[in-house]
């Protein structure tokens, strides 16, 4: 009898220690609208791998690329409503619901990596507060290379854009097209190649990275280095999902997120020159914009900065002032 009791006790103790390990693993799906070969997607995958290693597999993050789980414009809402615990989306894509999301897409406000870093730092307290109010936590954000102008035809001045079909993907790009007297056409990046092939779009602003990764050089032959802005992708998590993690796992996620942000910024900058060279090697004509086009875009940028300040309310002017303060 004593032997049986000892054996039962031993099995009970073993089960108590074993059970938590059986129940402990947490799984997060993380959708993104970008292709598997995008440096942004690769950076998010590296983040997921880092979390897996740091937690000993306790938290598994499965990345769903190329809009396979949710379309790009559905991802933020999916996280916000708890349909998925985490996700990546372009901040400016949500600027129609709050101007704060569109700050980094104001033309010619921040036109270099150094400027974009200062703008992100000035924006962060207000952005964190806004996301928290929507039940989300910002893990990290990474910019695309500067937005440049692609076209199927040569653009010698602003008059060459009038009446053309210009791709738009957020309110800012829609407004730019309107101010250039072009016709804005809403097309997500994953659908842009097909839109160009069918003549639905004739020109657009996007990064050198997108041009290479989506083989946009196959349909467009002109690339103008206007460096309009550096839009950022944000990787977020539901606050509820984050709070459900134990403290060591939370800390591991935040460490991996910090590393992903640093790595992503450096990767974006180093890739930009490489991408521009590759576009040229694929037959694109790479050139600076004409003086008349540059003046027109700069005027649009200043007007849109003032419009943003007014639309953003109490947060607007202080953020721009903090950014412009040397």
C-alpha positions, 0 to 999 in steps of 0.5 A: 500500500505504501509503495502504491501511495508513493507511486501515486504521489510521484505521478501526481507531482510529475503531472503538476510539473508537466501540465503547465508546459502542455498548456503554456504555448501561445500562438499568434497569427500575424498578417501582413499585406506585403510579399514574402520577399519584401524586406519589411516582411523579412524583418517581421519574420526575423522578429517572429523568429527572435521571439520564438528563440527568446521564449523557448517556443513559448510564444509562436508567431505565424506570419501570413504574408501577401494579404493571404489572411486579411487584405492589407486594408483590413489588417488594422481593423482585424487586430483592433476588433480581436479577430487576430492578435497581431498584424502589420499595416502601413500607418498612412492607410488609416489616416482617413480615421485619424489624421495622426496616422498620416503624418509620415505621408505629408509630402516634403515634410521629412525627406531623409532617414534622419528627418523621418526618425525625428518625425517618428520620435515627435509623433510617438507619444500621441500615436501610442495614446491613439493606438491604446485607445483602440486596444492596440500596442505599437511594437515597432515601425519601419520606414519604406525607402523614400517615395519616388515617382514611377511613370509609363511615360516621361514626366518633364513637368507637372503638366504631364501628370494632368489627366493621367491615372495616378495610383492612390493608396491613402487619403494623402496620395489621393489628395496629391493626385487631385492637386496635380489634376490627375485622376486618383485610382485606389489600388493596393500594392499587391494589385499594382502590376495587374493595374499597370498591365491593363492601363488602369494606372499610368503613374504612382508614388512608391518606394524603390523597394516596392519597384524591385520586389513587385517587378514594377520595372516590367510595366514602367520605364521612368523613375524620378527621385522626388523623395516625397516622404518615408511612410512607415509600416507598423507592427502592432499587437492587441493589448489584450493579447499582450496582457495575457502573456506572462512578464518574461514573455512580454519582456522578450517580445519588447526586446525582439521588437526593439531589435526589429525596429533598429534592424528595419531602419538600417535595412531600409536605408541600405537597401534603397541605394541597392534598389535604385541601382537595380531598377536602372539595371532593369532598364528604367530611366532614373533621373531627378525631377525637373525644377518645375515638378519639384517646385509644384510638389514642394508647394503641395507639401507645404499646403498639405502640412498646413492642412494636416496641422488644422485637421489634427487638432490639439496634437498637430502643431506641437508635433510639427513644432517638436519635429522642426525644433533643431 
